[in-house]
Amino acid sequence: MPNLKSFLKKYPELIKSKRAFYSGLVDIYPDEKRAVRLIVAVFESGIAKKIAKSPKLDENMVSQFINQLIDEYGFQEQFALEGIRYWAECFSKEFRYTPKLSVQIASAETRVSSAFTRNMQVPQNVTKPNMNDTQIRANAPKSPPQKMTIKSKPFKSNFSPNRITSDNREYKIEEIDNGVRITQYIGKGGDVVVPSVISGVSVKEIGRSTFYLRRSLKRITIQNGITRIGNYAFSNCTNLLSVSLPNSVTGIGYYAFEECRSLTSIFIPDTVSYIGTNAFKGCKRIKISCNLGSYAYEYAVANGIEVVEATQFVQSMN
């Protein structure tokens, strides 16, 4: 488990740069990448500064921080809480927080207990039988009790919200109404083709933070059929060079390609009708390839991003 307080005491200069901060943590704690990402996310979101300045962390404040991390990064509640705890310990701040799941379980148990008590009928005026111990033993059955063998089958659950597919070990997915959503990339990087079908099921979305901080990525080609690029999907993929989107994509989430500093070209088709806030924040070298008059073209002009005609982009890729 990373000792954030000790790390910052030894390397205080790294906190000035998010990139240096992340690299330093990875170097010191190479086997704690999940924890490092949580720590960096809390720092990046501004929550770490609020923790440092707050004299006390009450439950309402912690709940607000958790909701912010869930909304912006797609973290599950327990992981958001873990990230906050690292920074709270770093600044020696104590706090209490009751996870929502625990509250729901406790509430359910109370309701069940109350219902059972209401429905249970206790007999009144019970008359005790007039029997002494000797009579009880005399009336007891002479033969020994029969042994009963109960065979039970182990419970198997089919629920797997984030399963690794049998035919593609590079992605974790979850089911949605019309197919599946990719939730995490666990491949080696390089030139990656994001599939439109996994285990025979259509992939419809690249989820929030799916490729977040994957610095091994070089080029991304998304197959036709995927309709949406989620918020922070490729955020901080600092070595990503180019991206090609298919004609099936209709939306790009906010901060989707934030701080992809090496990204020089991305092809955006006419089908895209929504690009979120700061989708290309920090992408100083980027050129958007699109058709004149398209939504992508208007977005690029409004945000001061250089535009390359789609035909030129296709020729450069060949």
QUIURTA-V298969 format. One record per helix or strand of 2 or more residues. SS is the DSSP state (helix for helix, strand for strand). FROM is the first residue (numbers start at 1). TO is the last residue. If there is no record, write none. Layout:
BEGIN
SS FROM TO
SS FROM TO
END
This chain:
BEGIN
helix 4 10
helix 12 16
helix 18 28
helix 33 44
helix 47 53
helix 59 73
helix 77 90
helix 100 119
helix 133 138
strand 163 164
strand 171 176
strand 179 185
strand 190 194
strand 197 198
strand 201 206
strand 217 222
strand 228 229
strand 242 244
strand 251 252
strand 265 267
strand 274 275
strand 287 290
helix 295 302
strand 306 309
helix 310 317
END
